[in-house]
Every structure is written in C-alpha cells, then in structure tokens.
Amino acid sequence: MSKKTKEIIRWEVYDKRKRWMGGYSVKLDELHRTSAFDMAQMNASQCNGKVFSVCEDGELTPIKEI
C-alpha cells in the first residue's frame, strides 16, 4: 500500500495570539519571483508569528523555524 503525499496549497501566518495575519497561495509562485513561502516568512518575521502549511485536505501544520 503506497502512502500518498499531501500537496501544500497555501502558506498561512498566525501571530502569537493565534490571529490570522495572512495567507499565500502556492499559485502565486507562477506569477511572482518571490515565492509564497518566502512572503509568508517575511510576514511572520514582521508580526513575530509562525508559518503554517495548509494541505489540500485542509490540514494545518506548523513549519519549523530555519
């Protein structure tokens, strides 16, 4: 039985109080030089928040800091 990998569709940013600060669709990668992930990281650094990946099934997963 093969395990299907989940596709990330969006990166979201939440601040320390768990307020939504922004969301960045991976479709933006086709339109801009700056990736959606990089934009989410910039937002998170400005609001002192965390970046989360959102998979196609809606699962929200925190991203470890780099």
All heavy atoms as TSV, in Angstrom:
chain	resi	resn	atom	element	x	y	z
A	1	MET	N	N	0.845	-1.173	0.000
A	1	MET	CA	C	0.000	0.000	0.000
A	1	MET	C	C	0.896	1.243	0.000
A	1	MET	O	O	1.735	1.408	0.869
A	1	MET	CB	C	-0.894	-0.021	1.241
A	1	MET	CG	C	-1.835	1.155	1.312
A	1	MET	SD	S	-2.784	1.161	2.845
A	1	MET	CE	C	-4.211	0.262	2.310
A	2	SER	N	N	0.741	2.103	-0.989
A	2	SER	CA	C	1.575	3.303	-1.061
A	2	SER	C	C	0.896	4.449	-0.323
A	2	SER	O	O	-0.324	4.593	-0.346
A	2	SER	CB	C	1.810	3.691	-2.527
A	2	SER	OG	O	0.603	4.097	-3.113
A	3	LYS	N	N	1.720	5.249	0.314
A	3	LYS	CA	C	1.216	6.389	1.064
A	3	LYS	C	C	1.294	7.618	0.169
A	3	LYS	O	O	2.371	7.972	-0.301
A	3	LYS	CB	C	2.053	6.584	2.321
A	3	LYS	CG	C	1.533	7.653	3.226
A	3	LYS	CD	C	2.361	7.714	4.495
A	3	LYS	CE	C	1.795	8.767	5.416
A	3	LYS	NZ	N	2.559	8.862	6.641
A	4	LYS	N	N	0.157	8.248	-0.088
A	4	LYS	CA	C	0.119	9.419	-0.950
A	4	LYS	C	C	0.591	10.636	-0.169
A	4	LYS	O	O	0.150	10.877	0.955
A	4	LYS	CB	C	-1.304	9.649	-1.456
A	4	LYS	CG	C	-1.421	10.814	-2.391
A	4	LYS	CD	C	-2.844	11.031	-2.821
A	4	LYS	CE	C	-2.922	12.280	-3.669
A	4	LYS	NZ	N	-4.271	12.717	-3.879
A	5	THR	N	N	1.487	11.408	-0.774
A	5	THR	CA	C	1.944	12.631	-0.117
A	5	THR	C	C	0.905	13.720	-0.345
A	5	THR	O	O	0.292	13.802	-1.409
A	5	THR	CB	C	3.303	13.085	-0.666
A	5	THR	OG1	O	3.180	13.303	-2.070
A	5	THR	CG2	C	4.372	12.056	-0.389
A	6	LYS	N	N	0.718	14.523	0.658
A	6	LYS	CA	C	-0.254	15.606	0.574
A	6	LYS	C	C	0.392	16.814	-0.089
A	6	LYS	O	O	1.537	17.154	0.203
A	6	LYS	CB	C	-0.739	15.987	1.966
A	6	LYS	CG	C	-1.475	14.880	2.666
A	6	LYS	CD	C	-1.879	15.331	4.051
A	6	LYS	CE	C	-2.503	14.188	4.807
A	6	LYS	NZ	N	-2.837	14.586	6.182
A	7	GLU	N	N	-0.352	17.477	-0.948
A	7	GLU	CA	C	0.158	18.640	-1.641
A	7	GLU	C	C	-0.181	19.899	-0.855
A	7	GLU	O	O	-1.313	20.094	-0.425
A	7	GLU	CB	C	-0.454	18.733	-3.038
A	7	GLU	CG	C	0.107	19.857	-3.850
A	7	GLU	CD	C	-0.436	19.875	-5.270
A	7	GLU	OE1	O	-0.967	18.857	-5.722
A	7	GLU	OE2	O	-0.326	20.935	-5.891
A	8	ILE	N	N	0.819	20.755	-0.666
A	8	ILE	CA	C	0.601	22.028	0.015
A	8	ILE	C	C	-0.025	22.991	-0.981
A	8	ILE	O	O	0.466	23.161	-2.097
A	8	ILE	CB	C	1.931	22.591	0.562
A	8	ILE	CG1	C	2.475	21.673	1.651
A	8	ILE	CG2	C	1.738	24.009	1.090
A	8	ILE	CD1	C	3.862	22.023	2.119
A	9	ILE	N	N	-1.137	23.618	-0.569
A	9	ILE	CA	C	-1.820	24.560	-1.450
A	9	ILE	C	C	-1.661	26.012	-1.009
A	9	ILE	O	O	-1.894	26.926	-1.782
A	9	ILE	CB	C	-3.322	24.224	-1.576
A	9	ILE	CG1	C	-4.001	24.258	-0.210
A	9	ILE	CG2	C	-3.518	22.889	-2.261
A	9	ILE	CD1	C	-5.519	24.234	-0.285
A	10	ARG	N	N	-1.267	26.210	0.272
A	10	ARG	CA	C	-1.225	27.571	0.804
A	10	ARG	C	C	-0.307	27.619	2.029
A	10	ARG	O	O	-0.117	26.629	2.714
A	10	ARG	CB	C	-2.659	27.953	1.201
A	10	ARG	CG	C	-2.890	29.326	1.635
A	10	ARG	CD	C	-4.382	29.662	1.761
A	10	ARG	NE	N	-5.045	28.913	2.821
A	10	ARG	CZ	C	-5.993	27.986	2.618
A	10	ARG	NH1	N	-6.382	27.689	1.411
A	10	ARG	NH2	N	-6.551	27.376	3.630
A	11	TRP	N	N	0.263	28.784	2.247
A	11	TRP	CA	C	1.045	29.058	3.466
A	11	TRP	C	C	0.278	30.124	4.232
A	11	TRP	O	O	-0.134	31.126	3.645
A	11	TRP	CB	C	2.436	29.583	3.122
A	11	TRP	CG	C	3.229	28.639	2.285
A	11	TRP	CD1	C	3.420	28.700	0.934
A	11	TRP	CD2	C	3.931	27.480	2.726
A	11	TRP	NE1	N	4.198	27.657	0.513
A	11	TRP	CE2	C	4.525	26.885	1.603
A	11	TRP	CE3	C	4.118	26.880	3.958
A	11	TRP	CZ2	C	5.287	25.727	1.672
A	11	TRP	CZ3	C	4.884	25.727	4.038
A	11	TRP	CH2	C	5.459	25.170	2.897
A	12	GLU	N	N	0.056	29.919	5.530
A	12	GLU	CA	C	-0.663	30.893	6.343
A	12	GLU	C	C	0.208	31.334	7.506
A	12	GLU	O	O	1.052	30.582	7.988
A	12	GLU	CB	C	-1.979	30.314	6.861
A	12	GLU	CG	C	-2.967	30.072	5.749
A	12	GLU	CD	C	-4.373	29.805	6.230
A	12	GLU	OE1	O	-4.584	29.622	7.445
A	12	GLU	OE2	O	-5.260	29.781	5.374
A	13	VAL	N	N	-0.027	32.557	7.952
A	13	VAL	CA	C	0.741	33.133	9.055
A	13	VAL	C	C	-0.215	33.515	10.177
A	13	VAL	O	O	-1.255	34.135	9.937
A	13	VAL	CB	C	1.522	34.385	8.586
A	13	VAL	CG1	C	2.295	35.009	9.745
A	13	VAL	CG2	C	2.454	34.044	7.439
A	14	TYR	N	N	0.157	33.108	11.395
A	14	TYR	CA	C	-0.600	33.455	12.598
A	14	TYR	C	C	0.359	34.078	13.601
A	14	TYR	O	O	1.493	33.628	13.747
A	14	TYR	CB	C	-1.236	32.208	13.224
A	14	TYR	CG	C	-2.335	31.623	12.368
A	14	TYR	CD1	C	-2.051	30.699	11.371
A	14	TYR	CD2	C	-3.654	32.008	12.539
A	14	TYR	CE1	C	-3.051	30.171	10.574
A	14	TYR	CE2	C	-4.671	31.487	11.749
A	14	TYR	CZ	C	-4.352	30.567	10.762
A	14	TYR	OH	O	-5.346	30.054	9.978
A	15	ASP	N	N	-0.109	35.117	14.308
A	15	ASP	CA	C	0.751	35.736	15.317
A	15	ASP	C	C	0.685	34.942	16.621
A	15	ASP	O	O	0.049	33.896	16.695
A	15	ASP	CB	C	0.385	37.217	15.516
A	15	ASP	CG	C	-0.957	37.441	16.187
A	15	ASP	OD1	O	-1.647	36.467	16.554
A	15	ASP	OD2	O	-1.331	38.623	16.344
A	16	LYS	N	N	1.363	35.449	17.646
A	16	LYS	CA	C	1.458	34.728	18.929
A	16	LYS	C	C	0.096	34.546	19.603
A	16	LYS	O	O	-0.085	33.633	20.391
A	16	LYS	CB	C	2.398	35.470	19.888
A	16	LYS	CG	C	3.822	35.552	19.390
A	16	LYS	CD	C	4.472	34.196	19.380
A	16	LYS	CE	C	5.920	34.319	18.936
A	16	LYS	NZ	N	6.544	33.069	18.686
A	17	ARG	N	N	-0.856	35.416	19.290
A	17	ARG	CA	C	-2.208	35.312	19.861
A	17	ARG	C	C	-3.138	34.480	18.984
A	17	ARG	O	O	-4.344	34.514	19.153
A	17	ARG	CB	C	-2.795	36.695	20.071
A	17	ARG	CG	C	-2.052	37.494	21.104
A	17	ARG	CD	C	-2.712	38.825	21.290
A	17	ARG	NE	N	-1.994	39.620	22.271
A	17	ARG	CZ	C	-2.291	40.864	22.559
A	17	ARG	NH1	N	-3.284	41.466	21.930
A	17	ARG	NH2	N	-1.598	41.517	23.455
A	18	LYS	N	N	-2.543	33.808	18.009
A	18	LYS	CA	C	-3.255	32.931	17.083
A	18	LYS	C	C	-4.235	33.679	16.167
A	18	LYS	O	O	-5.221	33.133	15.701
A	18	LYS	CB	C	-3.964	31.801	17.831
A	18	LYS	CG	C	-3.025	31.003	18.710
A	18	LYS	CD	C	-3.394	29.575	18.784
A	18	LYS	CE	C	-2.595	28.760	19.745
A	18	LYS	NZ	N	-1.200	28.875	19.771
A	19	ARG	N	N	-3.919	34.950	15.908
A	19	ARG	CA	C	-4.709	35.731	14.953
A	19	ARG	C	C	-4.127	35.536	13.562
A	19	ARG	O	O	-2.913	35.553	13.383
A	19	ARG	CB	C	-4.681	37.222	15.322
A	19	ARG	CG	C	-5.349	37.512	16.652
A	19	ARG	CD	C	-5.263	38.973	16.982
A	19	ARG	NE	N	-3.853	39.319	17.195
A	19	ARG	CZ	C	-3.441	40.468	17.708
A	19	ARG	NH1	N	-4.301	41.398	18.051
A	19	ARG	NH2	N	-2.148	40.702	17.868
A	20	TRP	N	N	-5.001	35.396	12.575
A	20	TRP	CA	C	-4.575	35.194	11.195
A	20	TRP	C	C	-3.978	36.484	10.665
A	20	TRP	O	O	-4.587	37.539	10.733
A	20	TRP	CB	C	-5.781	34.771	10.360
A	20	TRP	CG	C	-5.465	34.456	8.944
A	20	TRP	CD1	C	-4.929	33.302	8.467
A	20	TRP	CD2	C	-5.693	35.276	7.793
A	20	TRP	NE1	N	-4.795	33.355	7.100
A	20	TRP	CE2	C	-5.267	34.565	6.662
A	20	TRP	CE3	C	-6.216	36.545	7.614
A	20	TRP	CZ2	C	-5.348	35.077	5.380
A	20	TRP	CZ3	C	-6.299	37.054	6.330
A	20	TRP	CH2	C	-5.854	36.318	5.231
A	21	MET	N	N	-2.753	36.399	10.141
A	21	MET	CA	C	-2.047	37.572	9.637
A	21	MET	C	C	-1.937	37.587	8.112
A	21	MET	O	O	-1.585	38.598	7.533
A	21	MET	CB	C	-0.636	37.646	10.231
A	21	MET	CG	C	-0.617	37.861	11.723
A	21	MET	SD	S	-1.041	39.561	12.155
A	21	MET	CE	C	-2.608	39.356	12.944
A	22	GLY	N	N	-2.200	36.462	7.466
A	22	GLY	CA	C	-2.132	36.431	6.012
A	22	GLY	C	C	-2.042	35.019	5.479
A	22	GLY	O	O	-1.671	34.091	6.196
A	23	GLY	N	N	-2.406	34.876	4.217
A	23	GLY	CA	C	-2.327	33.592	3.534
A	23	GLY	C	C	-1.762	33.786	2.141
A	23	GLY	O	O	-2.042	34.803	1.486
A	24	TYR	N	N	-0.966	32.835	1.686
A	24	TYR	CA	C	-0.264	32.950	0.403
A	24	TYR	C	C	-0.421	31.656	-0.376
A	24	TYR	O	O	0.124	30.622	0.006
A	24	TYR	CB	C	1.223	33.262	0.645
A	24	TYR	CG	C	1.394	34.511	1.470
A	24	TYR	CD1	C	1.442	34.439	2.861
A	24	TYR	CD2	C	1.465	35.752	0.865
A	24	TYR	CE1	C	1.566	35.588	3.626
A	24	TYR	CE2	C	1.592	36.909	1.620
A	24	TYR	CZ	C	1.639	36.822	2.999
A	24	TYR	OH	O	1.754	37.953	3.756
A	25	SER	N	N	-1.160	31.715	-1.452
A	25	SER	CA	C	-1.390	30.546	-2.297
A	25	SER	C	C	-0.119	30.191	-3.063
A	25	SER	O	O	0.605	31.082	-3.525
A	25	SER	CB	C	-2.512	30.839	-3.294
A	25	SER	OG	O	-2.617	29.818	-4.246
A	26	VAL	N	N	0.135	28.890	-3.212
A	26	VAL	CA	C	1.311	28.476	-3.983
A	26	VAL	C	C	1.153	28.833	-5.464
A	26	VAL	O	O	2.133	28.851	-6.199
A	26	VAL	CB	C	1.623	26.971	-3.813
A	26	VAL	CG1	C	1.992	26.665	-2.376
A	26	VAL	CG2	C	0.472	26.103	-4.264
A	27	LYS	N	N	-0.059	29.158	-5.886
A	27	LYS	CA	C	-0.278	29.595	-7.271
A	27	LYS	C	C	0.420	30.923	-7.551
A	27	LYS	O	O	0.686	31.261	-8.699
A	27	LYS	CB	C	-1.772	29.705	-7.567
A	27	LYS	CG	C	-2.466	28.363	-7.594
A	27	LYS	CD	C	-3.929	28.507	-7.895
A	27	LYS	CE	C	-4.615	27.154	-7.857
A	27	LYS	NZ	N	-6.061	27.266	-8.075
A	28	LEU	N	N	0.720	31.685	-6.476
A	28	LEU	CA	C	1.455	32.945	-6.649
A	28	LEU	C	C	2.859	32.706	-7.177
A	28	LEU	O	O	3.448	33.599	-7.793
A	28	LEU	CB	C	1.543	33.694	-5.316
A	28	LEU	CG	C	0.260	34.318	-4.782
A	28	LEU	CD1	C	0.482	34.842	-3.371
A	28	LEU	CD2	C	-0.202	35.430	-5.697
A	29	ASP	N	N	3.411	31.511	-6.932
A	29	ASP	CA	C	4.763	31.195	-7.384
A	29	ASP	C	C	4.894	31.297	-8.898
A	29	ASP	O	O	5.971	31.591	-9.416
A	29	ASP	CB	C	5.183	29.801	-6.922
A	29	ASP	CG	C	5.315	29.704	-5.403
A	29	ASP	OD1	O	5.366	30.751	-4.732
A	29	ASP	OD2	O	5.367	28.573	-4.906
A	30	GLU	N	N	3.793	31.078	-9.602
A	30	GLU	CA	C	3.812	31.153	-11.065
A	30	GLU	C	C	3.825	32.598	-11.553
A	30	GLU	O	O	4.250	32.867	-12.667
A	30	GLU	CB	C	2.585	30.444	-11.638
A	30	GLU	CG	C	2.500	28.975	-11.275
A	30	GLU	CD	C	1.155	28.365	-11.596
A	30	GLU	OE1	O	0.304	29.038	-12.219
A	30	GLU	OE2	O	0.940	27.206	-11.213
A	31	LEU	N	N	3.362	33.528	-10.711
A	31	LEU	CA	C	3.209	34.918	-11.129
A	31	LEU	C	C	4.305	35.853	-10.640
A	31	LEU	O	O	4.528	36.907	-11.228
A	31	LEU	CB	C	1.860	35.465	-10.629
A	31	LEU	CG	C	0.621	34.692	-11.073
A	31	LEU	CD1	C	-0.603	35.221	-10.360
A	31	LEU	CD2	C	0.454	34.790	-12.577
A	32	HIS	N	N	4.974	35.494	-9.540
A	32	HIS	CA	C	5.951	36.384	-8.912
A	32	HIS	C	C	7.296	35.697	-8.741
A	32	HIS	O	O	7.374	34.487	-8.622
A	32	HIS	CB	C	5.442	36.838	-7.535
A	32	HIS	CG	C	4.145	37.565	-7.590
A	32	HIS	ND1	N	4.020	38.865	-8.005
A	32	HIS	CD2	C	2.885	37.152	-7.291
A	32	HIS	CE1	C	2.766	39.232	-7.962
A	32	HIS	NE2	N	2.049	38.212	-7.527
A	33	ARG	N	N	8.331	36.498	-8.682
A	33	ARG	CA	C	9.669	35.951	-8.434
A	33	ARG	C	C	9.824	35.482	-6.995
A	33	ARG	O	O	10.492	34.512	-6.718
A	33	ARG	CB	C	10.731	37.014	-8.709
A	33	ARG	CG	C	11.033	37.181	-10.165
A	33	ARG	CD	C	12.286	37.996	-10.305
A	33	ARG	NE	N	12.082	38.943	-11.384
A	33	ARG	CZ	C	12.884	39.918	-11.660
A	33	ARG	NH1	N	13.934	40.136	-10.926
A	33	ARG	NH2	N	12.636	40.718	-12.655
A	34	THR	N	N	9.221	36.219	-6.070
A	34	THR	CA	C	9.293	35.849	-4.656
A	34	THR	C	C	8.272	34.753	-4.402
A	34	THR	O	O	7.098	34.907	-4.727
A	34	THR	CB	C	8.986	37.067	-3.760
A	34	THR	OG1	O	9.844	38.138	-4.133
A	34	THR	CG2	C	9.181	36.727	-2.301
A	35	SER	N	N	8.718	33.653	-3.817
A	35	SER	CA	C	7.803	32.522	-3.601
A	35	SER	C	C	6.803	32.846	-2.498
A	35	SER	O	O	7.033	33.704	-1.640
A	35	SER	CB	C	8.589	31.259	-3.228
A	35	SER	OG	O	9.071	31.356	-1.905
A	36	ALA	N	N	5.688	32.143	-2.511
A	36	ALA	CA	C	4.651	32.301	-1.492
A	36	ALA	C	C	5.223	31.991	-0.111
A	36	ALA	O	O	4.893	32.663	0.871
A	36	ALA	CB	C	3.461	31.401	-1.802
A	37	PHE	N	N	6.092	30.983	-0.024
A	37	PHE	CA	C	6.706	30.628	1.254
A	37	PHE	C	C	7.584	31.767	1.767
A	37	PHE	O	O	7.547	32.108	2.944
A	37	PHE	CB	C	7.511	29.340	1.130
A	37	PHE	CG	C	8.157	28.919	2.415
A	37	PHE	CD1	C	7.401	28.399	3.451
A	37	PHE	CD2	C	9.524	29.051	2.603
A	37	PHE	CE1	C	7.988	28.017	4.652
A	37	PHE	CE2	C	10.124	28.673	3.788
A	37	PHE	CZ	C	9.343	28.155	4.820
A	38	ASP	N	N	8.366	32.379	0.884
A	38	ASP	CA	C	9.221	33.496	1.287
A	38	ASP	C	C	8.383	34.679	1.773
A	38	ASP	O	O	8.726	35.334	2.758
A	38	ASP	CB	C	10.122	33.942	0.139
A	38	ASP	CG	C	11.220	32.943	-0.172
A	38	ASP	OD1	O	11.522	32.097	0.701
A	38	ASP	OD2	O	11.775	33.010	-1.287
A	39	MET	N	N	7.262	34.947	1.090
A	39	MET	CA	C	6.388	36.037	1.513
A	39	MET	C	C	5.787	35.742	2.882
A	39	MET	O	O	5.684	36.638	3.732
A	39	MET	CB	C	5.290	36.276	0.478
A	39	MET	CG	C	5.806	36.892	-0.803
A	39	MET	SD	S	4.508	37.426	-1.918
A	39	MET	CE	C	4.148	35.898	-2.766
A	40	ALA	N	N	5.414	34.485	3.116
A	40	ALA	CA	C	4.868	34.100	4.421
A	40	ALA	C	C	5.925	34.257	5.509
A	40	ALA	O	O	5.623	34.724	6.608
A	40	ALA	CB	C	4.346	32.668	4.369
A	41	GLN	N	N	7.163	33.884	5.208
A	41	GLN	CA	C	8.246	34.036	6.186
A	41	GLN	C	C	8.493	35.506	6.525
A	41	GLN	O	O	8.719	35.847	7.680
A	41	GLN	CB	C	9.537	33.414	5.665
A	41	GLN	CG	C	9.594	31.929	5.822
A	41	GLN	CD	C	10.982	31.403	5.489
A	41	GLN	OE1	O	11.562	31.728	4.469
A	41	GLN	NE2	N	11.509	30.595	6.380
A	42	MET	N	N	8.436	36.373	5.513
A	42	MET	CA	C	8.619	37.809	5.754
A	42	MET	C	C	7.505	38.340	6.648
A	42	MET	O	O	7.759	39.093	7.594
A	42	MET	CB	C	8.646	38.574	4.431
A	42	MET	CG	C	9.935	38.424	3.668
A	42	MET	SD	S	9.957	39.471	2.220
A	42	MET	CE	C	9.513	38.268	0.967
A	43	ASN	N	N	6.277	37.941	6.352
A	43	ASN	CA	C	5.128	38.360	7.156
A	43	ASN	C	C	5.303	37.877	8.597
A	43	ASN	O	O	5.101	38.633	9.543
A	43	ASN	CB	C	3.849	37.800	6.545
A	43	ASN	CG	C	2.590	38.243	7.260
A	43	ASN	OD1	O	2.597	38.638	8.422
A	43	ASN	ND2	N	1.481	38.154	6.568
A	44	ALA	N	N	5.684	36.619	8.778
A	44	ALA	CA	C	5.852	36.050	10.119
A	44	ALA	C	C	6.936	36.790	10.905
A	44	ALA	O	O	6.783	37.030	12.101
A	44	ALA	CB	C	6.189	34.572	10.027
A	45	SER	N	N	8.014	37.178	10.238
A	45	SER	CA	C	9.076	37.891	10.945
A	45	SER	C	C	8.607	39.291	11.352
A	45	SER	O	O	8.997	39.788	12.403
A	45	SER	CB	C	10.344	37.968	10.095
A	45	SER	OG	O	10.163	38.804	8.983
A	46	GLN	N	N	7.758	39.914	10.537
A	46	GLN	CA	C	7.272	41.258	10.844
A	46	GLN	C	C	6.237	41.263	11.969
A	46	GLN	O	O	6.162	42.221	12.736
A	46	GLN	CB	C	6.676	41.904	9.590
A	46	GLN	CG	C	7.724	42.200	8.547
A	46	GLN	CD	C	7.135	42.601	7.210
A	46	GLN	OE1	O	5.932	42.484	6.975
A	46	GLN	NE2	N	7.987	43.059	6.313
A	47	CYS	N	N	5.440	40.197	12.083
A	47	CYS	CA	C	4.405	40.154	13.127
A	47	CYS	C	C	4.799	39.243	14.282
A	47	CYS	O	O	3.985	38.990	15.171
A	47	CYS	CB	C	3.068	39.729	12.535
A	47	CYS	SG	S	2.943	38.000	12.053
A	48	ASN	N	N	6.038	38.749	14.241
A	48	ASN	CA	C	6.530	37.839	15.277
A	48	ASN	C	C	5.617	36.612	15.386
A	48	ASN	O	O	5.246	36.191	16.475
A	48	ASN	CB	C	6.650	38.562	16.629
A	48	ASN	CG	C	7.541	37.815	17.582
A	48	ASN	OD1	O	8.381	37.017	17.169
A	48	ASN	ND2	N	7.365	38.040	18.859
A	49	GLY	N	N	5.264	36.059	14.218
A	49	GLY	CA	C	4.346	34.930	14.176
A	49	GLY	C	C	4.989	33.655	13.665
A	49	GLY	O	O	6.209	33.546	13.623
A	50	LYS	N	N	4.140	32.714	13.261
A	50	LYS	CA	C	4.593	31.421	12.754
A	50	LYS	C	C	3.953	31.141	11.406
A	50	LYS	O	O	2.815	31.539	11.143
A	50	LYS	CB	C	4.193	30.295	13.712
A	50	LYS	CG	C	4.993	30.274	14.991
A	50	LYS	CD	C	4.782	28.995	15.726
A	50	LYS	CE	C	5.872	28.068	15.279
A	50	LYS	NZ	N	5.999	26.835	15.986
A	51	VAL	N	N	4.682	30.399	10.567
A	51	VAL	CA	C	4.188	29.981	9.257
A	51	VAL	C	C	3.622	28.569	9.384
A	51	VAL	O	O	4.222	27.702	10.025
A	51	VAL	CB	C	5.321	30.001	8.203
A	51	VAL	CG1	C	4.812	29.512	6.862
A	51	VAL	CG2	C	5.919	31.386	8.085
A	52	PHE	N	N	2.466	28.340	8.766
A	52	PHE	CA	C	1.821	27.037	8.733
A	52	PHE	C	C	1.579	26.649	7.281
A	52	PHE	O	O	1.248	27.493	6.456
A	52	PHE	CB	C	0.456	27.080	9.444
A	52	PHE	CG	C	0.550	27.273	10.922
A	52	PHE	CD1	C	0.766	28.528	11.455
A	52	PHE	CD2	C	0.416	26.201	11.783
A	52	PHE	CE1	C	0.849	28.715	12.824
A	52	PHE	CE2	C	0.494	26.377	13.158
A	52	PHE	CZ	C	0.709	27.631	13.680
A	53	SER	N	N	1.748	25.374	6.983
A	53	SER	CA	C	1.390	24.881	5.651
A	53	SER	C	C	-0.048	24.396	5.717
A	53	SER	O	O	-0.499	23.863	6.733
A	53	SER	CB	C	2.312	23.746	5.214
A	53	SER	OG	O	2.150	22.624	6.052
A	54	VAL	N	N	-0.781	24.601	4.624
A	54	VAL	CA	C	-2.146	24.111	4.504
A	54	VAL	C	C	-2.174	23.142	3.336
A	54	VAL	O	O	-1.849	23.519	2.207
A	54	VAL	CB	C	-3.150	25.260	4.274
A	54	VAL	CG1	C	-4.566	24.715	4.173
A	54	VAL	CG2	C	-3.054	26.295	5.377
A	55	CYS	N	N	-2.536	21.891	3.612
A	55	CYS	CA	C	-2.589	20.866	2.575
A	55	CYS	C	C	-3.953	20.863	1.900
A	55	CYS	O	O	-4.897	21.482	2.374
A	55	CYS	CB	C	-2.306	19.493	3.178
A	55	CYS	SG	S	-0.630	19.353	3.797
A	56	GLU	N	N	-4.032	20.135	0.805
A	56	GLU	CA	C	-5.272	20.078	0.028
A	56	GLU	C	C	-6.454	19.549	0.825
A	56	GLU	O	O	-7.593	19.870	0.518
A	56	GLU	CB	C	-5.052	19.251	-1.244
A	56	GLU	CG	C	-4.528	17.853	-0.967
A	56	GLU	CD	C	-3.976	17.185	-2.213
A	56	GLU	OE1	O	-4.143	17.718	-3.316
A	56	GLU	OE2	O	-3.380	16.115	-2.059
A	57	ASP	N	N	-6.193	18.786	1.881
A	57	ASP	CA	C	-7.285	18.271	2.713
A	57	ASP	C	C	-7.615	19.209	3.877
A	57	ASP	O	O	-8.457	18.896	4.708
A	57	ASP	CB	C	-6.949	16.871	3.246
A	57	ASP	CG	C	-5.758	16.844	4.189
A	57	ASP	OD1	O	-5.117	17.905	4.382
A	57	ASP	OD2	O	-5.458	15.772	4.727
A	58	GLY	N	N	-6.944	20.374	3.935
A	58	GLY	CA	C	-7.215	21.374	4.958
A	58	GLY	C	C	-6.370	21.251	6.212
A	58	GLY	O	O	-6.509	22.059	7.130
A	59	GLU	N	N	-5.486	20.265	6.254
A	59	GLU	CA	C	-4.631	20.068	7.434
A	59	GLU	C	C	-3.640	21.218	7.572
A	59	GLU	O	O	-2.943	21.578	6.638
A	59	GLU	CB	C	-3.878	18.751	7.326
A	59	GLU	CG	C	-3.007	18.453	8.524
A	59	GLU	CD	C	-2.236	17.154	8.370
A	59	GLU	OE1	O	-2.592	16.330	7.507
A	59	GLU	OE2	O	-1.271	16.980	9.118
A	60	LEU	N	N	-3.589	21.807	8.770
A	60	LEU	CA	C	-2.713	22.916	9.084
A	60	LEU	C	C	-1.534	22.389	9.885
A	60	LEU	O	O	-1.707	21.781	10.932
A	60	LEU	CB	C	-3.506	23.936	9.914
A	60	LEU	CG	C	-3.019	25.341	10.007
A	60	LEU	CD1	C	-3.140	26.029	8.658
A	60	LEU	CD2	C	-3.828	26.102	11.034
A	61	THR	N	N	-0.297	22.609	9.379
A	61	THR	CA	C	0.905	22.087	10.024
A	61	THR	C	C	1.905	23.210	10.242
A	61	THR	O	O	2.265	23.903	9.288
A	61	THR	CB	C	1.555	20.992	9.143
A	61	THR	OG1	O	0.588	20.018	8.804
A	61	THR	CG2	C	2.730	20.359	9.845
A	62	PRO	N	N	2.372	23.401	11.497
A	62	PRO	CA	C	3.374	24.443	11.729
A	62	PRO	C	C	4.711	24.090	11.078
A	62	PRO	O	O	5.084	22.922	11.003
A	62	PRO	CB	C	3.503	24.502	13.248
A	62	PRO	CG	C	3.001	23.187	13.736
A	62	PRO	CD	C	2.033	22.681	12.713
A	63	ILE	N	N	5.409	25.098	10.605
A	63	ILE	CA	C	6.705	24.932	9.962
A	63	ILE	C	C	7.785	25.258	10.976
A	63	ILE	O	O	7.713	26.268	11.671
A	63	ILE	CB	C	6.839	25.876	8.738
A	63	ILE	CG1	C	5.722	25.597	7.744
A	63	ILE	CG2	C	8.204	25.738	8.089
A	63	ILE	CD1	C	5.671	24.213	7.202
A	64	LYS	N	N	8.794	24.416	11.046
A	64	LYS	CA	C	9.918	24.674	11.958
A	64	LYS	C	C	10.708	25.866	11.443
A	64	LYS	O	O	10.871	26.043	10.245
A	64	LYS	CB	C	10.825	23.448	12.043
A	64	LYS	CG	C	10.165	22.276	12.709
A	64	LYS	CD	C	11.123	21.127	12.829
A	64	LYS	CE	C	10.435	19.947	13.475
A	64	LYS	NZ	N	11.321	18.790	13.594
A	65	GLU	N	N	11.208	26.656	12.375
A	65	GLU	CA	C	11.992	27.835	12.014
A	65	GLU	C	C	13.315	27.428	11.396
A	65	GLU	O	O	13.919	26.459	11.819
A	65	GLU	CB	C	12.233	28.691	13.256
A	65	GLU	CG	C	10.949	29.048	13.956
A	65	GLU	CD	C	10.804	30.513	14.199
A	65	GLU	OE1	O	11.727	31.263	13.859
A	65	GLU	OE2	O	9.768	30.890	14.726
A	66	ILE	N	N	13.748	28.185	10.412
A	66	ILE	CA	C	15.003	27.888	9.705
A	66	ILE	C	C	16.106	28.755	10.270
A	66	ILE	O	O	15.952	29.894	10.543
A	66	ILE	CB	C	14.857	28.128	8.193
A	66	ILE	CG1	C	13.754	27.234	7.646
A	66	ILE	CG2	C	16.148	27.900	7.475
A	66	ILE	CD1	C	13.390	27.501	6.214
